[in-house]
Amino acid sequence: MNLIETAGDLNGDGFADLLARKAADGTLWLHPGKGDGALGTAVKIGTGWNSLSAIVSGHDFNGDGKVDIVARETSTGYLWLYPGTGSGAVGARVKIGTGWTAMKEITAVGDLDHDGIADLIAVRTSDNCMYFYGGKSAGGVKSGVEVGCGWASMDALAAVGDFDGDGRADLVARRKSDGRLFLYKGDGKGDFTSSVQIGSGWSAMNSIA
């Protein structure tokens, strides 16, 4: 597998799932959660996903109450919404953005600004500044708003939901130089507060989701 991503409850059974992409053939697999920390038998839900360089999930991006997948197409930089069906499969994709080749660390962070709609964040490669993309109620995202720079020191970002129990979506990031893991607490307005170290030794991991 060359991609692992948290998927939320993609198959509608009440348990959180995982997505994984097989490097050899680009097939996308759903690993259903069992509710006890283990995973059930993987189910293939798509082919041709090696053409996509960022795949994120875990939230409802089009307001139909079902968890969706958002992915960037490598060749074009288009951002696509793959609407979830509630059974683990996805429907026909819909283009929701262009120009995303310029971005890295695209992350489905949840409802960061507390408007009831799932949002995205991404870091621009050219200046290592982070941008907040507020979700639209019918699908898609609004124009990016810069929320902070200096992210070159971090080499992995992951959405973790409400990690500290304050009712706001948070983010974790790994520092490239020493493998330390930091929690960035959401402020409920589309930005984060100062970071807090929550772990060390994470350089040994090649995927954080």
SEGUDO-203754 format. One line per 5 residues: number of its first residue (from 1); their letters; for each residue x, z, y of N, C-alpha, C, O. Coordinates in nm, 3 decimals, decimal comma. Layout:
! SEGUDO-203754
NUM> a> X/Z/Y/X/Z/Y/X/Z/Y/X/Z/Y ~ ...
//
This chain:
! SEGUDO-203754
1> mnlie> 0,084/0,000/-0,120/0,000/0,000/0,000/0,088/0,000/0,126/0,186/0,074/0,134 ~ 0,052/-0,084/0,223/0,129/-0,086/0,347/0,047/-0,040/0,467/0,088/-0,057/0,582 ~ -0,070/0,019/0,440/-0,151/0,080/0,545/-0,244/0,183/0,481/-0,308/0,155/0,380 ~ -0,250/0,300/0,539/-0,345/0,404/0,500/-0,415/0,453/0,625/-0,349/0,482/0,725 ~ -0,547/0,463/0,621/-0,623/0,501/0,740/-0,742/0,587/0,701/-0,813/0,557/0,605
6> tagdl> -0,763/0,693/0,775/-0,885/0,771/0,755/-1,006/0,684/0,790/-1,001/0,605/0,885 ~ -1,112/0,700/0,715/-1,226/0,609/0,729/-1,356/0,679/0,765/-1,458/0,613/0,780 ~ -1,354/0,811/0,780/-1,481/0,880/0,798/-1,565/0,864/0,672/-1,511/0,841/0,564 ~ -1,694/0,876/0,684/-1,784/0,860/0,568/-1,830/0,715/0,563/-1,942/0,684/0,603 ~ -1,744/0,628/0,514/-1,774/0,485/0,516/-1,880/0,445/0,414/-1,950/0,346/0,434
11> ngdgf> -1,891/0,521/0,305/-1,988/0,483/0,201/-2,115/0,566/0,202/-2,199/0,552/0,113 ~ -2,131/0,653/0,302/-2,258/0,722/0,323/-2,293/0,830/0,223/-2,411/0,864/0,208 ~ -2,192/0,886/0,154/-2,223/0,991/0,056/-2,199/1,131/0,109/-2,211/1,229/0,035 ~ -2,165/1,142/0,237/-2,146/1,272/0,299/-2,004/1,325/0,295/-1,977/1,433/0,346 ~ -1,910/1,248/0,235/-1,771/1,291/0,225/-1,679/1,192/0,296/-1,704/1,072/0,296
16> adlla> -1,573/1,244/0,355/-1,477/1,158/0,424/-1,396/1,076/0,326/-1,360/1,124/0,218 ~ -1,367/0,951/0,362/-1,300/0,855/0,275/-1,167/0,810/0,335/-1,133/0,845/0,448 ~ -1,092/0,730/0,258/-0,969/0,668/0,304/-0,975/0,518/0,282/-1,039/0,469/0,189 ~ -0,907/0,444/0,372/-0,887/0,301/0,354/-0,739/0,277/0,324/-0,654/0,347/0,378 ~ -0,709/0,180/0,240/-0,571/0,142/0,211/-0,565/-0,008/0,189/-0,654/-0,068/0,129
21> rkaad> -0,457/-0,069/0,240/-0,437/-0,213/0,222/-0,320/-0,236/0,127/-0,213/-0,177/0,143 ~ -0,341/-0,322/0,028/-0,237/-0,352/-0,069/-0,144/-0,459/-0,011/-0,189/-0,565/0,031 ~ -0,014/-0,429/-0,009/0,083/-0,519/0,053/0,092/-0,653/-0,018/0,110/-0,756/0,046 ~ 0,080/-0,651/-0,149/0,104/-0,772/-0,227/0,004/-0,883/-0,199/0,041/-1,001/-0,196 ~ -0,123/-0,848/-0,177/-0,225/-0,952/-0,163/-0,319/-0,934/-0,045/-0,409/-1,015/-0,026
26> gtlwl> -0,300/-0,828/0,034/-0,383/-0,809/0,153/-0,524/-0,763/0,125/-0,609/-0,768/0,214 ~ -0,551/-0,717/0,005/-0,684/-0,665/-0,024/-0,702/-0,526/0,039/-0,607/-0,448/0,046 ~ -0,823/-0,498/0,083/-0,855/-0,370/0,144/-0,937/-0,287/0,046/-1,033/-0,336/-0,013 ~ -0,897/-0,161/0,029/-0,959/-0,074/-0,071/-1,015/0,051/-0,005/-0,953/0,110/0,083 ~ -1,133/0,089/-0,050/-1,194/0,214/-0,011/-1,167/0,318/-0,119/-1,199/0,298/-0,236
31> hpgkg> -1,106/0,430/-0,078/-1,083/0,542/-0,169/-1,183/0,652/-0,132/-1,160/0,726/-0,036 ~ -1,293/0,663/-0,205/-1,400/0,756/-0,165/-1,359/0,901/-0,183/-1,303/0,939/-0,286 ~ -1,387/0,982/-0,081/-1,363/1,125/-0,092/-1,465/1,191/-0,183/-1,579/1,147/-0,192 ~ -1,423/1,298/-0,251/-1,510/1,370/-0,343/-1,558/1,503/-0,287/-1,636/1,574/-0,350 ~ -1,510/1,537/-0,167/-1,555/1,661/-0,105/-1,477/1,783/-0,146/-1,507/1,893/-0,100
36> dgalg> -1,377/1,766/-0,233/-1,296/1,880/-0,277/-1,147/1,858/-0,250/-1,063/1,926/-0,308 ~ -1,117/1,762/-0,162/-0,979/1,730/-0,131/-0,920/1,620/-0,216/-0,808/1,575/-0,191 ~ -0,994/1,576/-0,316/-0,948/1,468/-0,405/-1,020/1,338/-0,370/-1,116/1,337/-0,293 ~ -0,972/1,228/-0,430/-1,030/1,097/-0,408/-1,083/1,040/-0,539/-1,028/1,065/-0,646 ~ -1,192/0,964/-0,528/-1,250/0,899/-0,644/-1,185/0,765/-0,671/-1,082/0,731/-0,613
41> tavki> -1,246/0,689/-0,759/-1,195/0,558/-0,798/-1,204/0,459/-0,681/-1,309/0,446/-0,618 ~ -1,093/0,390/-0,654/-1,088/0,296/-0,543/-1,178/0,175/-0,567/-1,194/0,129/-0,680 ~ -1,236/0,125/-0,458/-1,325/0,009/-0,464/-1,273/-0,096/-0,366/-1,251/-0,065/-0,249 ~ -1,254/-0,219/-0,412/-1,209/-0,327/-0,323/-1,324/-0,370/-0,233/-1,432/-0,404/-0,281 ~ -1,300/-0,370/-0,101/-1,407/-0,404/-0,007/-1,374/-0,526/0,079/-1,455/-0,566/0,162
46> gtgwn> -1,255/-0,587/0,060/-1,223/-0,704/0,140/-1,094/-0,769/0,096/-1,011/-0,708/0,029 ~ -1,076/-0,897/0,136/-0,954/-0,972/0,110/-0,904/-1,032/0,241/-0,978/-1,040/0,339 ~ -0,777/-1,074/0,242/-0,721/-1,140/0,360/-0,683/-1,046/0,473/-0,664/-1,092/0,585 ~ -0,672/-0,918/0,446/-0,647/-0,822/0,553/-0,500/-0,814/0,595/-0,467/-0,738/0,686 ~ -0,412/-0,889/0,530/-0,273/-0,896/0,578/-0,262/-0,971/0,709/-0,159/-0,964/0,776
51> slsai> -0,366/-1,044/0,747/-0,366/-1,116/0,875/-0,394/-1,023/0,993/-0,390/-1,066/1,108 ~ -0,422/-0,897/0,963/-0,457/-0,799/1,065/-0,347/-0,695/1,076/-0,304/-0,639/0,974 ~ -0,301/-0,668/1,198/-0,185/-0,581/1,219/-0,223/-0,440/1,262/-0,134/-0,357/1,278 ~ -0,347/-0,412/1,280/-0,394/-0,277/1,311/-0,535/-0,264/1,256/-0,622/-0,347/1,285 ~ -0,558/-0,162/1,177/-0,690/-0,138/1,118/-0,725/0,008/1,139/-0,651/0,096/1,093
56> vsghd> -0,835/0,037/1,207/-0,876/0,175/1,234/-1,024/0,191/1,201/-1,100/0,094/1,204 ~ -1,062/0,313/1,168/-1,199/0,337/1,126/-1,234/0,484/1,151/-1,161/0,556/1,218 ~ -1,348/0,524/1,095/-1,388/0,664/1,103/-1,502/0,693/1,198/-1,547/0,807/1,207 ~ -1,549/0,590/1,273/-1,650/0,616/1,375/-1,750/0,501/1,382/-1,726/0,392/1,330 ~ -1,862/0,527/1,446/-1,968/0,428/1,468/-1,945/0,363/1,603/-1,964/0,426/1,707
61> fngdg> -1,902/0,237/1,602/-1,867/0,168/1,726/-1,979/0,080/1,782/-1,967/0,030/1,894 ~ -2,088/0,060/1,707/-2,195/-0,026/1,758/-2,330/0,044/1,767/-2,432/-0,020/1,792 ~ -2,331/0,176/1,747/-2,451/0,254/1,772/-2,560/0,244/1,668/-2,675/0,277/1,696 ~ -2,526/0,197/1,546/-2,629/0,186/1,443/-2,627/0,303/1,345/-2,701/0,304/1,246 ~ -2,543/0,402/1,373/-2,538/0,520/1,288/-2,450/0,508/1,164/-2,448/0,599/1,081
66> kvdiv> -2,379/0,397/1,151/-2,293/0,374/1,035/-2,148/0,358/1,079/-2,121/0,302/1,185 ~ -2,057/0,407/0,997/-1,915/0,399/1,029/-1,866/0,255/1,017/-1,900/0,184/0,922 ~ -1,785/0,212/1,115/-1,736/0,074/1,123/-1,584/0,070/1,109/-1,518/0,173/1,101 ~ -1,531/-0,052/1,105/-1,387/-0,076/1,107/-1,355/-0,165/1,225/-1,426/-0,261/1,253 ~ -1,247/-0,133/1,296/-1,197/-0,216/1,405/-1,056/-0,260/1,368/-0,977/-0,179/1,321
71> arets> -1,024/-0,387/1,390/-0,894/-0,439/1,352/-0,847/-0,546/1,449/-0,927/-0,617/1,509 ~ -0,713/-0,555/1,464/-0,653/-0,658/1,549/-0,597/-0,770/1,463/-0,530/-0,745/1,363 ~ -0,624/-0,893/1,504/-0,572/-1,009/1,434/-0,432/-1,042/1,487/-0,414/-1,059/1,607 ~ -0,334/-1,051/1,396/-0,195/-1,067/1,438/-0,171/-1,197/1,515/-0,106/-1,196/1,619 ~ -0,223/-1,307/1,466/-0,192/-1,438/1,523/-0,253/-1,461/1,660/-0,196/-1,534/1,741
76> tgylw> -0,367/-1,400/1,687/-0,440/-1,427/1,812/-0,444/-1,309/1,909/-0,466/-1,329/2,029 ~ -0,423/-1,188/1,860/-0,440/-1,070/1,945/-0,585/-1,033/1,967/-0,614/-0,945/2,048 ~ -0,678/-1,099/1,894/-0,819/-1,065/1,907/-0,846/-0,929/1,840/-0,783/-0,893/1,741 ~ -0,940/-0,857/1,899/-0,987/-0,732/1,839/-1,124/-0,758/1,778/-1,214/-0,809/1,845 ~ -1,140/-0,721/1,650/-1,263/-0,750/1,577/-1,330/-0,621/1,533/-1,265/-0,525/1,493
81> lypgt> -1,463/-0,622/1,541/-1,546/-0,515/1,488/-1,606/-0,561/1,356/-1,673/-0,664/1,349 ~ -1,580/-0,483/1,251/-1,641/-0,507/1,121/-1,749/-0,401/1,100/-1,716/-0,287/1,066 ~ -1,876/-0,435/1,121/-1,982/-0,333/1,115/-2,001/-0,279/0,974/-2,014/-0,355/0,879 ~ -2,003/-0,149/0,962/-2,027/-0,087/0,833/-2,172/-0,100/0,790/-2,262/-0,106/0,874 ~ -2,193/-0,104/0,660/-2,328/-0,116/0,604/-2,382/0,020/0,558/-2,499/0,032/0,524
86> gsgav> -2,295/0,121/0,558/-2,336/0,253/0,510/-2,317/0,271/0,361/-2,346/0,378/0,307 ~ -2,269/0,166/0,293/-2,251/0,173/0,148/-2,105/0,154/0,107/-2,073/0,148/-0,011 ~ -2,016/0,144/0,206/-1,875/0,122/0,180/-1,830/-0,019/0,210/-1,710/-0,044/0,221 ~ -1,923/-0,112/0,224/-1,891/-0,250/0,258/-1,901/-0,271/0,409/-1,948/-0,183/0,482 ~ -1,857/-0,387/0,456/-1,869/-0,422/0,598/-1,934/-0,559/0,611/-1,923/-0,644/0,522
91> garvk> -2,003/-0,579/0,723/-2,069/-0,705/0,750/-1,979/-0,804/0,819/-1,859/-0,782/0,830 ~ -2,038/-0,914/0,867/-1,964/-1,019/0,936/-1,901/-0,965/1,063/-1,965/-0,892/1,139 ~ -1,776/-1,000/1,086/-1,704/-0,944/1,201/-1,750/-1,004/1,333/-1,801/-1,116/1,339 ~ -1,730/-0,927/1,440/-1,768/-0,967/1,575/-1,648/-0,944/1,666/-1,589/-0,836/1,665 ~ -1,610/-1,043/1,745/-1,495/-1,029/1,835/-1,534/-0,939/1,952/-1,635/-0,964/2,018
96> igtgw> -1,454/-0,835/1,978/-1,486/-0,741/2,086/-1,373/-0,728/2,188/-1,384/-0,648/2,282 ~ -1,265/-0,806/2,172/-1,157/-0,796/2,270/-1,051/-0,902/2,248/-1,039/-0,957/2,139 ~ -0,974/-0,930/2,354/-0,862/-1,024/2,347/-0,740/-0,960/2,412/-0,750/-0,862/2,485 ~ -0,624/-1,018/2,385/-0,501/-0,972/2,447/-0,442/-0,846/2,388/-0,360/-0,781/2,451 ~ -0,482/-0,810/2,267/-0,437/-0,684/2,208/-0,300/-0,693/2,142/-0,251/-0,594/2,087
101> tamke> -0,237/-0,810/2,146/-0,100/-0,822/2,097/-0,006/-0,735/2,178/0,098/-0,690/2,128 ~ -0,041/-0,711/2,303/0,043/-0,631/2,392/0,042/-0,483/2,360/0,121/-0,406/2,417 ~ -0,047/-0,440/2,268/-0,064/-0,297/2,241/-0,011/-0,258/2,104/-0,011/-0,339/2,010 ~ 0,034/-0,133/2,093/0,075/-0,074/1,966/0,005/0,061/1,951/-0,057/0,111/2,046 ~ 0,015/0,119/1,833/-0,045/0,250/1,806/-0,194/0,254/1,845/-0,240/0,349/1,908
106> itavg> -0,267/0,150/1,807/-0,412/0,148/1,831/-0,477/0,255/1,743/-0,457/0,257/1,622 ~ -0,555/0,342/1,806/-0,609/0,458/1,735/-0,756/0,478/1,767/-0,796/0,475/1,883 ~ -0,836/0,497/1,662/-0,978/0,528/1,680/-0,991/0,678/1,696/-0,998/0,753/1,598 ~ -0,996/0,722/1,821/-0,983/0,864/1,850/-1,116/0,939/1,850/-1,118/1,061/1,863 ~ -1,226/0,868/1,835/-1,356/0,933/1,843/-1,411/0,930/1,983/-1,371/0,845/2,064
111> dldhd> -1,501/1,019/2,013/-1,566/1,022/2,145/-1,482/1,108/2,240/-1,509/1,227/2,259 ~ -1,382/1,046/2,299/-1,285/1,120/2,380/-1,342/1,163/2,515/-1,299/1,263/2,570 ~ -1,438/1,088/2,568/-1,492/1,119/2,701/-1,631/1,182/2,697/-1,694/1,198/2,801 ~ -1,680/1,218/2,577/-1,805/1,291/2,561/-1,927/1,217/2,616/-2,016/1,279/2,675 ~ -1,931/1,084/2,597/-2,050/1,010/2,639/-2,134/0,967/2,519/-2,231/0,893/2,534
116> giadl> -2,096/1,014/2,399/-2,172/0,982/2,279/-2,133/0,854/2,210/-2,198/0,815/2,113 ~ -2,029/0,786/2,258/-1,986/0,657/2,203/-1,839/0,666/2,164/-1,758/0,722/2,238 ~ -1,804/0,611/2,048/-1,667/0,615/2,000/-1,574/0,532/2,088/-1,613/0,426/2,138 ~ -1,452/0,579/2,106/-1,354/0,517/2,195/-1,227/0,479/2,118/-1,210/0,516/2,002 ~ -1,140/0,404/2,185/-1,009/0,369/2,133/-0,901/0,411/2,232/-0,926/0,418/2,352
121> iavrt> -0,782/0,438/2,181/-0,664/0,450/2,267/-0,557/0,359/2,209/-0,557/0,328/2,089 ~ -0,463/0,316/2,295/-0,352/0,232/2,252/-0,238/0,247/2,350/-0,259/0,282/2,466 ~ -0,117/0,222/2,302/0,003/0,228/2,385/0,051/0,086/2,411/0,067/0,007/2,318 ~ 0,076/0,053/2,540/0,125/-0,080/2,574/0,274/-0,090/2,544/0,352/-0,006/2,590 ~ 0,312/-0,190/2,470/0,450/-0,203/2,423/0,549/-0,217/2,538/0,659/-0,162/2,531
126> sdncm> 0,513/-0,287/2,643/0,607/-0,318/2,751/0,652/-0,196/2,830/0,766/-0,191/2,875 ~ 0,564/-0,097/2,848/0,599/0,019/2,931/0,575/0,153/2,864/0,600/0,258/2,923 ~ 0,527/0,151/2,738/0,499/0,273/2,663/0,402/0,367/2,734/0,413/0,489/2,723 ~ 0,307/0,308/2,807/0,199/0,385/2,869/0,076/0,379/2,778/0,047/0,277/2,716 ~ 0,003/0,490/2,773/-0,118/0,498/2,691/-0,240/0,460/2,775/-0,251/0,496/2,892
131> yfygg> -0,331/0,386/2,711/-0,454/0,343/2,777/-0,575/0,390/2,696/-0,576/0,388/2,573 ~ -0,676/0,431/2,769/-0,803/0,474/2,712/-0,904/0,361/2,726/-0,923/0,307/2,835 ~ -0,969/0,325/2,614/-1,070/0,220/2,613/-1,203/0,283/2,573/-1,228/0,309/2,455 ~ -1,286/0,307/2,671/-1,416/0,366/2,645/-1,506/0,271/2,568/-1,510/0,151/2,596 ~ -1,578/0,324/2,470/-1,667/0,241/2,390/-1,793/0,202/2,464/-1,840/0,275/2,551
136> ksagg> -1,848/0,085/2,428/-1,976/0,039/2,480/-2,085/0,069/2,378/-2,059/0,065/2,257 ~ -2,203/0,098/2,423/-2,311/0,141/2,334/-2,350/0,035/2,233/-2,393/0,068/2,122 ~ -2,337/-0,093/2,269/-2,377/-0,201/2,179/-2,259/-0,258/2,101/-2,273/-0,359/2,033 ~ -2,144/-0,195/2,111/-2,024/-0,244/2,045/-1,924/-0,297/2,144/-1,961/-0,345/2,251 ~ -1,796/-0,290/2,111/-1,692/-0,334/2,202/-1,639/-0,219/2,284/-1,685/-0,105/2,271
141> vksgv> -1,542/-0,250/2,369/-1,480/-0,147/2,453/-1,469/-0,195/2,596/-1,466/-0,315/2,624 ~ -1,465/-0,099/2,687/-1,448/-0,128/2,829/-1,302/-0,157/2,859/-1,216/-0,145/2,771 ~ -1,272/-0,194/2,983/-1,134/-0,219/3,024/-1,052/-0,092/3,010/-1,103/0,019/3,027 ~ -0,925/-0,109/2,979/-0,837/0,005/2,959/-0,806/0,080/3,087/-0,795/0,020/3,194 ~ -0,793/0,212/3,076/-0,755/0,298/3,187/-0,629/0,374/3,148/-0,627/0,441/3,045
146> evgcg> -0,525/0,364/3,227/-0,400/0,433/3,195/-0,420/0,584/3,202/-0,474/0,636/3,300 ~ -0,375/0,654/3,098/-0,389/0,800/3,095/-0,256/0,872/3,083/-0,253/0,995/3,086 ~ -0,145/0,799/3,068/-0,016/0,865/3,061/0,092/0,773/3,009/0,064/0,682/2,931 ~ 0,216/0,796/3,052/0,330/0,714/3,009/0,431/0,803/2,934/0,406/0,922/2,913 ~ 0,543/0,744/2,896/0,645/0,820/2,826/0,625/0,832/2,677/0,683/0,922/2,616
151> wasmd> 0,545/0,745/2,616/0,515/0,755/2,474/0,618/0,688/2,386/0,599/0,679/2,265 ~ 0,728/0,639/2,444/0,834/0,577/2,364/0,898/0,676/2,268/0,953/0,637/2,165 ~ 0,891/0,805/2,302/0,954/0,907/2,217/0,874/0,935/2,090/0,925/1,001/1,999 ~ 0,750/0,885/2,083/0,665/0,908/1,967/0,654/0,782/1,882/0,638/0,672/1,936 ~ 0,664/0,796/1,750/0,659/0,678/1,664/0,540/0,677/1,569/0,533/0,591/1,481
156> alaav> 0,447/0,771/1,584/0,325/0,770/1,503/0,218/0,850/1,576/0,243/0,962/1,621 ~ 0,098/0,793/1,586/-0,017/0,861/1,645/-0,130/0,861/1,543/-0,145/0,765/1,467 ~ -0,210/0,967/1,542/-0,324/0,972/1,450/-0,436/1,053/1,513/-0,413/1,160/1,570 ~ -0,558/1,002/1,501/-0,676/1,077/1,545/-0,708/1,183/1,440/-0,700/1,156/1,320 ~ -0,742/1,302/1,485/-0,768/1,413/1,391/-0,903/1,480/1,418/-0,927/1,591/1,370
161> gdfdg> -0,990/1,414/1,494/-1,117/1,477/1,526/-1,097/1,600/1,614/-1,003/1,605/1,693 ~ -1,184/1,697/1,599/-1,173/1,821/1,677/-1,082/1,917/1,600/-1,129/2,002/1,525 ~ -0,953/1,904/1,620/-0,854/1,976/1,540/-0,848/2,124/1,573/-0,818/2,206/1,486 ~ -0,877/2,159/1,699/-0,863/2,299/1,741/-0,997/2,370/1,761/-1,000/2,484/1,808 ~ -1,108/2,303/1,726/-1,238/2,368/1,729/-1,298/2,393/1,864/-1,383/2,481/1,879
166> dgrad> -1,254/2,317/1,966/-1,310/2,338/2,100/-1,418/2,237/2,135/-1,464/2,233/2,249 ~ -1,459/2,154/2,038/-1,565/2,057/2,061/-1,520/1,927/2,121/-1,603/1,845/2,160 ~ -1,386/1,904/2,129/-1,334/1,782/2,188/-1,241/1,712/2,091/-1,170/1,777/2,013 ~ -1,240/1,579/2,094/-1,155/1,500/2,006/-1,008/1,514/2,046/-0,975/1,514/2,165 ~ -0,922/1,527/1,947/-0,779/1,549/1,970/-0,696/1,439/1,906/-0,748/1,350/1,839
171> lvarr> -0,564/1,448/1,927/-0,469/1,350/1,877/-0,344/1,422/1,830/-0,305/1,523/1,890 ~ -0,281/1,374/1,724/-0,149/1,424/1,686/-0,049/1,310/1,698/-0,084/1,194/1,680 ~ 0,076/1,346/1,728/0,183/1,248/1,744/0,312/1,303/1,687/0,340/1,423/1,698 ~ 0,392/1,216/1,626/0,521/1,256/1,571/0,633/1,209/1,663/0,638/1,093/1,703 ~ 0,724/1,303/1,697/0,838/1,268/1,781/0,947/1,203/1,697/0,990/1,258/1,596
176> ksdgr> 0,990/1,086/1,742/1,083/1,005/1,665/1,218/1,072/1,644/1,279/1,058/1,538 ~ 1,266/1,145/1,744/1,401/1,198/1,740/1,422/1,309/1,638/1,531/1,321/1,582 ~ 1,318/1,389/1,612/1,337/1,505/1,525/1,225/1,528/1,424/1,229/1,625/1,349 ~ 1,125/1,440/1,420/1,018/1,452/1,321/0,920/1,563/1,347/0,841/1,597/1,259 ~ 0,921/1,621/1,466/0,826/1,727/1,496/0,688/1,667/1,525/0,677/1,558/1,582
181> lflyk> 0,583/1,741/1,485/0,445/1,696/1,503/0,381/1,776/1,616/0,391/1,899/1,621 ~ 0,315/1,704/1,707/0,254/1,767/1,824/0,105/1,738/1,829/0,060/1,628/1,796 ~ 0,028/1,838/1,871/-0,114/1,824/1,894/-0,140/1,803/2,042/-0,095/1,882/2,126 ~ -0,212/1,697/2,075/-0,257/1,670/2,212/-0,407/1,698/2,217/-0,486/1,625/2,157 ~ -0,444/1,802/2,286/-0,584/1,844/2,291/-0,663/1,757/2,389/-0,622/1,739/2,504
186> gdgkg> -0,776/1,705/2,344/-0,861/1,626/2,432/-0,923/1,712/2,541/-0,957/1,828/2,518 ~ -0,939/1,652/2,661/-0,999/1,727/2,772/-1,146/1,694/2,792/-1,208/1,745/2,885 ~ -1,204/1,608/2,706/-1,344/1,572/2,718/-1,374/1,472/2,827/-1,490/1,442/2,854 ~ -1,267/1,418/2,891/-1,284/1,324/3,002/-1,209/1,194/2,977/-1,195/1,111/3,067 ~ -1,160/1,175/2,854/-1,085/1,054/2,823/-0,936/1,071/2,829/-0,863/0,972/2,822
191> dftss> -0,887/1,194/2,841/-0,744/1,220/2,852/-0,708/1,340/2,764/-0,795/1,398/2,698 ~ -0,580/1,377/2,765/-0,532/1,488/2,686/-0,462/1,590/2,773/-0,411/1,557/2,881 ~ -0,459/1,715/2,727/-0,383/1,819/2,793/-0,239/1,815/2,743/-0,203/1,726/2,668 ~ -0,159/1,909/2,784/-0,020/1,914/2,740/-0,012/1,937/2,590/-0,105/1,989/2,529 ~ 0,101/1,896/2,531/0,116/1,900/2,386/0,157/2,038/2,335/0,217/2,117/2,407
196> vqigs> 0,124/2,064/2,207/0,161/2,186/2,139/0,221/2,149/2,004/0,158/2,074/1,928 ~ 0,341/2,198/1,972/0,401/2,166/1,843/0,325/2,237/1,731/0,296/2,357/1,739 ~ 0,292/2,159/1,626/0,218/2,217/1,514/0,288/2,194/1,380/0,237/2,236/1,276 ~ 0,405/2,128/1,382/0,473/2,104/1,257/0,611/2,046/1,277/0,643/2,000/1,387 ~ 0,693/2,048/1,173/0,827/1,990/1,175/0,854/1,923/1,041/0,781/1,946/0,944
201> gwsam> 0,959/1,841/1,034/0,994/1,774/0,910/0,909/1,655/0,876/0,910/1,611/0,760 ~ 0,837/1,600/0,970/0,746/1,490/0,941/0,814/1,353/0,938/0,748/1,252/0,916 ~ 0,946/1,349/0,961/1,018/1,222/0,950/1,016/1,170/0,807/1,034/1,050/0,785 ~ 0,993/1,258/0,711/0,989/1,218/0,570/0,865/1,138/0,536/0,859/1,076/0,430 ~ 0,765/1,137/0,624/0,640/1,067/0,598/0,642/0,930/0,663/0,684/0,916/0,777
206> nsia> 0,595/0,827/0,590/0,591/0,693/0,647/0,452/0,652/0,690/0,433/0,540/0,738 ~ 0,354/0,739/0,674/0,218/0,711/0,720/0,148/0,841/0,753/0,145/0,933/0,672 ~ 0,090/0,848/0,872/0,012/0,965/0,915/-0,123/0,915/0,958/-0,132/0,830/1,047 ~ -0,230/0,965/0,897/-0,365/0,915/0,926/-0,462/1,031/0,936/-0,581/1,010/0,960
//
